[in-house]
Amino acid sequence: MEPVNQVMEPVSKTAQWTAAARAMESERPDRIFHDPYARLVAGETGFALLERYAGSAVVPFVLVRSRYMDDAIVRTVQERGIRQVVLVAAGMDMRSVRLTWPEGVTLYELDRPALLETKAALLAENPPQRSAGAVSRCRAVPVDLAAAWQDELRAAGFDAGQPTLWVAEGLFFFLPEDVVRGLLGSLHELSAPGSVLIGDMTSQATLKNPLAKGFMRVLMEDGNPWLFGTDDPEEFLASCGWVTRELLQPGEEGASFGRWPYPVPPRSVPNVPRSFLFTAGVRSA
Ligand SMILES: C[S@@+](CC[C@H](N)C(=O)[O-])C[C@H]1O[C@@H](n2cnc3c(N)ncnc32)[C@H](O)[C@@H]1O
């Protein structure tokens, strides 16, 4: 039984799909991360989508991405002393309780209102154990990231004067290019020196790949088409004020974890479907 799930936007259901992928990984003896809450928040919807979208290369990407971002988040808060973290389109992310956080971190989870309501209802059935390493404060902020959302974040306690770690995982391909550009620009405007952005993107060629046609058609039928990709994420990020510090394709060293079964095409080869994982910083004046 999934309370209030029927009112979620179609794109929000993809958060239950990625949670289902994390649940399956977490239940492997050789798992590359552990999300003990993923099965609960994935619900029946997530597992149904896992079957419906089976065969695309997205599941291995979700697994590699989860682990890459876990490592990058933990490293960033530890090494850079950032105490304000915003999950942009958090979905069914359970990092607030499954990662080990330093004292004093406030985590903001931005997403659509119905998604956050559904997540809270699912977790209320079986509340997570708060371990000693759980984040000090976790605040759900219902927003539409394609419109104005900054005031809601500020009202929840966000301080643009402090450095922020922004995490945008599994979001950009669902938005039109002008919205992605505007969103990255807004994140930059709210970023004090020392802020960091961790995210992922897909290439233009992925959207047009004949082998991905079936998957793209099903996404479209489900009301959550992929709309945006870029073959030059460094240039795209730079045009929005972000300096790429690390950019990896899944399968490369530091972004494989034994879960990427495909060859890694060199960047010099044009028009190849590929995904990108990146860590970026703000340009100093
Ligand atoms: C594939 S899920 C990713 C969720 C999570 N970050 C993860 O990796 O599992 C995409 C998320 O983007 C959110 N989203 C898409 N468009 C949005 C919008 N305009 N405003 C707020 N959230 C949005 C959806 O609700 C959903 O939670």
The ligand as an ORCA input file, in Angstrom:
! r2SCAN-3c Opt
* xyz 0 1
  C      15.342      9.878    -11.078
  S      14.681     10.734     -9.712
  C      16.187     11.024     -8.816
  C      15.956     11.051     -7.342
  C      17.212     10.881     -6.483
  N      18.076     12.037     -6.604
  C      17.932      9.618     -6.881
  O      18.986      9.713     -7.531
  O      17.444      8.550     -6.562
  C      14.256     12.344    -10.342
  C      13.738     13.268     -9.250
  O      13.608     14.585     -9.785
  C      12.482     15.177     -9.189
  N      12.046     16.293    -10.049
  C      11.916     16.290    -11.385
  N      11.452     17.491    -11.812
  C      11.310     18.255    -10.704
  C      10.866     19.586    -10.478
  N      10.479     20.368    -11.485
  N      10.861     20.062     -9.215
  C      11.257     19.278     -8.176
  N      11.680     18.010     -8.331
  C      11.700     17.503     -9.577
  C      11.469     14.049     -9.132
  O      10.397     14.300     -8.273
  C      12.364     12.884     -8.707
  O      12.431     12.762     -7.316
*
